[in-house]
Amino acid sequence: MKILVTGATGFIGYHAARALQDGEHTLRALVRDEGKGARVLEPLGVAATDRVAGDMTDAASVEKALDGCDALVHAAAGVSVTTGAQDFAANVTGTEVVLGAAFARELPCVYLSSLEAIMQPGRPTTEASEPVMGATHYGRSKARADRWVREQAQAGAGVTILYPPGVVGPDDPGFSESVKAYRSFLRGTLRVGATQFVDGRDLGILIRRLLETRHAGRVLAGGHFFTWDALTDLLVEVTGARIPRISAPGWLLRGAARTMDVIGRVTGRKMPMTGEGIEIATRWQRVADSPVVAELGVGWRDPEETLRDLFRWYVEAGRLPAKAVPKLGGS
């Protein structure tokens, strides 16, 4: 198949593109920055003739990118829970433009949503969970987009809505927020709350198999669940770093982070915590994989391997000094 990937120069889109190439599919990419597109995608064989410059909200660029394609992976999105960003309207508009054009052509699609779009504190998260207008600006944008995609699916559009947690691992061309966060964990983590992650390489394989089987429906990619204490223990084991832990209760951390949001907006300074980030970190609940993940033969690699590969990549890419991870060759 010839498959259009949006967000192919970002972390999830890049690993989706790489997995599709490994499956001997032909790639096309919609890219906002042609220079970055060439640097990131030419090693994957995506020549200039299969890179279309344009934004996901621009209908003409999207139509041009879809011409001649057999399927779509829509991974492009604005993501931030650490900068205090509040405007994610493009996530909704871009989804409507890109998927709307693909649905009009009756193409099979995989749409990258987020567990934040359907997670509600105190309730289990399943494939039947409805979009939730939660506490984060990013999560609300994904919930709005999710609601629109579901309406199209009910009308007969062939689409898989894929819900990952945090996605991490090596080889991130854009140094995305979820990947960058693990570097910051060396400076300190929490004792309350929990988190989940999948390796971007494994998620790429799942995306490829969902397209190849023309699966339609909602798929939860829960991956590995950790309390913050358990994740910190693993980070210490992998890196050899000494990592302090904040022992304050969740309600106090959330209040402090919201206060920092206000201070940051007034002063223009970057704060050590944001309300969005702490909201997610202290309220996360375990989410199980959808059965189709195992049915398609996708297994999540050992989280120790993911973290070891991630921190080695940090060092090799010049994103972290080797001395910060003494077990991985630093001194």
C-alpha positions in Angstrom: 0.0 0.0 0.0 0.9 3.6 -0.4 0.3 5.3 2.9 0.1 8.9 3.9 1.6 9.6 7.3 1.0 13.0 8.9 3.3 13.9 11.7 6.1 11.7 10.2 8.8 14.0 11.5 7.5 13.7 15.0 8.1 10.8 17.3 5.0 8.6 16.8 4.7 9.4 13.1 8.4 8.7 12.5 8.2 5.2 14.1 5.0 4.5 12.3 6.7 5.4 9.0 9.7 3.3 9.8 7.5 0.3 10.7 5.5 0.7 7.5 8.7 0.8 5.5 9.8 -2.4 7.2 6.5 -3.9 6.0 7.5 -2.9 2.4 4.8 -0.3 2.1 5.4 3.0 0.2 5.3 6.2 2.2 4.0 9.7 1.5 4.4 12.4 4.2 2.7 15.7 4.8 5.4 18.0 6.4 5.3 21.6 7.6 9.0 22.0 7.4 10.5 20.7 4.1 14.1 21.0 5.5 13.3 18.8 8.5 11.3 16.5 6.2 14.3 15.9 4.0 16.6 15.3 7.0 14.3 12.9 8.8 12.6 11.1 6.0 15.1 10.7 3.2 16.9 7.9 5.1 13.5 6.1 5.1 13.3 6.4 1.3 10.7 9.2 1.3 12.0 11.3 -1.6 11.0 14.9 -2.3 8.4 13.7 -4.7 6.6 12.0 -1.8 6.9 14.8 0.6 4.1 17.4 0.4 4.8 20.7 2.2 1.7 21.9 4.1 -0.2 22.1 7.3 -2.8 19.6 8.4 -5.4 22.4 8.6 -4.8 23.3 4.9 -7.3 21.4 2.8 -5.5 21.9 -0.5 -2.2 20.5 0.9 -4.0 17.5 2.4 -5.8 16.7 -0.8 -2.5 16.8 -2.7 -0.9 14.6 -0.2 -3.7 12.0 -0.3 -3.7 11.7 -4.1 -2.7 8.2 -5.1 -2.6 6.9 -1.5 -4.3 3.7 -0.3 -4.4 4.5 3.4 -3.7 7.1 6.1 -2.0 7.3 9.5 -2.9 10.6 11.1 -0.3 11.2 13.9 0.2 15.0 13.6 -0.9 16.9 16.7 0.1 19.7 18.9 1.1 18.2 22.3 2.1 19.9 25.5 1.4 19.4 29.2 4.6 21.0 30.4 4.8 24.5 28.8 1.4 25.9 29.9 0.2 26.1 26.3 -3.6 26.5 26.0 -4.4 26.7 22.3 -4.8 23.3 20.7 -7.6 24.2 18.3 -5.5 22.9 15.4 -5.8 19.4 16.8 -9.5 19.5 16.1 -9.4 21.4 12.8 -6.5 19.3 11.5 -8.3 16.0 12.3 -11.5 17.2 10.6 -9.5 18.3 7.5 -7.2 15.2 7.2 -9.6 12.5 8.2 -12.5 14.1 6.4 -10.6 14.1 3.1 -9.5 10.4 3.7 -13.1 9.4 4.6 -14.4 11.0 1.4 -12.0 8.7 -0.6 -13.0 5.7 1.6 -9.5 5.0 2.7 -8.7 2.9 5.7 -7.3 5.1 8.5 -5.5 4.9 11.8 -6.1 8.0 13.9 -3.8 8.6 16.9 -5.9 9.8 19.8 -4.8 9.7 23.4 -5.8 8.0 26.6 -6.2 11.5 28.1 -9.2 12.0 25.8 -11.2 9.2 27.5 -9.7 8.8 31.0 -11.9 10.0 33.9 -10.7 9.7 37.5 -12.5 7.1 39.5 -13.8 5.2 36.5 -12.2 2.3 34.5 -11.0 3.2 31.0 -12.2 0.8 28.3 -13.0 0.9 24.6 -16.5 2.0 25.5 -15.3 5.0 27.5 -16.7 8.3 26.1 -14.6 11.4 25.4 -14.1 13.4 28.5 -13.7 17.2 28.8 -11.0 16.8 31.5 -8.7 19.1 33.3 -6.0 19.6 30.6 -6.2 21.8 27.5 -4.4 19.2 25.4 -6.7 16.4 26.6 -9.8 18.5 25.8 -8.6 19.1 22.3 -8.1 15.4 21.8 -11.6 14.7 23.3 -13.2 17.1 20.8 -11.4 15.6 17.9 -12.2 12.1 19.2 -15.9 12.9 19.4 -15.9 14.0 15.7 -14.1 10.9 14.5 -16.5 8.7 16.4 -19.4 10.4 14.6 -17.8 9.7 11.3 -17.2 6.0 12.2 -20.8 5.6 13.2 -21.7 6.9 9.7 -19.6 4.2 8.1 -16.0 5.6 7.9 -13.3 2.9 8.2 -11.1 4.1 11.0 -9.2 2.8 13.9 -9.0 5.2 16.8 -5.8 4.3 18.7 -5.3 5.4 22.3 -1.7 5.2 23.6 -0.4 6.5 26.9 3.0 8.2 27.0 5.2 7.0 24.1 8.9 6.8 24.7 12.1 5.3 23.3 15.1 6.3 21.2 15.3 7.9 17.8 13.0 10.9 18.3 13.6 13.4 15.4 11.7 16.2 17.1 12.7 15.5 20.7 9.0 15.3 21.7 7.6 16.2 25.1 7.0 12.6 26.3 10.6 11.6 25.3 12.1 14.8 26.8 10.3 14.2 30.1 12.3 11.1 30.9 15.5 13.1 30.9 14.0 15.5 33.4 13.1 12.5 35.7 16.8 12.3 36.6 16.3 15.5 38.5 13.4 14.2 40.5 10.1 12.2 40.4 7.1 11.8 42.6 6.0 9.2 45.2 2.3 9.6 44.5 0.4 8.7 41.3 1.4 6.5 38.4 2.2 6.5 34.7 2.1 4.2 31.7 4.2 4.0 28.5 4.7 2.1 25.3 7.9 2.0 23.2 7.5 4.1 20.0 9.0 1.2 18.0 6.3 -1.2 19.2 3.5 1.3 18.6 4.7 1.7 15.0 4.4 -2.1 14.5 0.9 -2.0 16.0 -0.1 0.8 13.6 1.2 -1.1 10.6 -0.7 -4.3 11.5 -3.9 -2.4 12.2 -3.7 -1.0 8.6 -2.7 -4.2 7.0 -5.7 -6.0 8.6 -8.0 -3.0 7.9 -9.1 -3.1 11.5 -11.8 -0.6 12.4 -12.8 0.3 16.0 -11.2 1.6 19.1 -7.9 0.2 20.4 -6.3 0.8 23.8 -2.5 0.5 23.8 -2.0 0.4 27.5 1.6 -0.8 27.5 3.5 -0.9 30.9 2.0 0.5 34.1 4.2 1.8 36.9 3.6 3.6 40.1 6.1 6.5 40.3 8.1 4.7 43.0 8.4 1.6 40.8 9.4 3.6 37.7 12.0 5.6 39.7 13.4 2.3 41.0 13.8 1.1 37.4 15.3 4.4 36.2 17.9 4.1 39.0 18.6 0.5 38.1 19.1 1.4 34.4 21.0 4.6 34.7 22.8 4.4 38.1 21.6 8.0 38.8 20.6 9.2 42.2 17.0 10.4 41.8 15.2 12.4 44.5 11.5 11.9 45.1 8.8 14.4 46.1 6.7 12.9 48.9 3.9 15.6 49.0 0.3 14.4 48.5 -1.4 14.8 45.2 -3.8 17.6 46.1 -0.9 19.7 47.4 1.1 19.1 44.2 -1.8 20.0 42.0 -2.4 23.2 43.9 1.2 24.2 43.8 1.4 23.5 40.1 -1.6 25.6 39.3 -0.1 28.4 41.3 3.1 28.1 39.3 1.0 28.3 36.1 -0.2 31.7 37.2 3.3 32.9 38.2 4.7 31.6 34.8 2.0 33.5 32.9 2.7 36.7 34.8 6.5 36.6 34.8 7.1 34.7 31.5 9.4 32.4 33.4 9.4 28.6 32.9 8.2 26.8 36.0 9.4 23.4 37.3 5.9 22.0 37.3 2.7 22.8 35.3 -0.9 22.1 36.3 -1.5 20.0 33.2 1.6 17.8 33.9 0.9 17.3 37.6 -2.8 16.6 36.9 -1.9 13.7 34.7 1.0 12.4 36.9 -1.0 12.3 40.1 -4.4 11.0 38.8 -3.3 8.3 36.2 -5.1 5.0 36.4 -4.1 1.6 35.0 -5.4 0.9 31.5 -5.3 -2.6 30.0 -4.5 -3.3 26.3 -7.4 -4.1 24.0 -7.5 -7.8 23.0 -6.7 -7.0 19.4 -3.1 -6.0 20.4 -2.3 -9.6 21.3 -4.4 -10.9 18.5 -2.2 -9.0 16.0 0.9 -10.5 17.6 2.2 -7.2 19.0 4.1 -7.5 22.2 5.6 -4.7 24.3 9.3 -5.1 24.7 10.8 -5.2 28.2 10.6 -1.6 29.7 14.1 -2.0 30.9 15.2 -2.3 27.3 13.2 0.8 26.3 14.7 2.9 29.0 18.2 1.7 28.4 17.9 2.4 24.7 16.4 5.8 25.4 19.2 7.0 27.8 21.9 5.7 25.5 20.3 7.6 22.7 20.2 10.8 24.8 24.0 10.5 25.3 24.7 9.6 21.7 22.5 12.5 20.4 24.2 15.0 22.7 21.1 15.4 24.8 22.6 14.3 28.1 26.2 14.1 29.4 27.4 10.6 29.9 28.3 11.3 33.5 24.6 11.7 34.3 24.0 7.9 33.6 27.0 6.2 35.2 25.7 2.7 34.5 25.6 3.3 30.8 29.3 4.3 30.5 29.5 7.6 32.2 32.0 8.3 35.0 
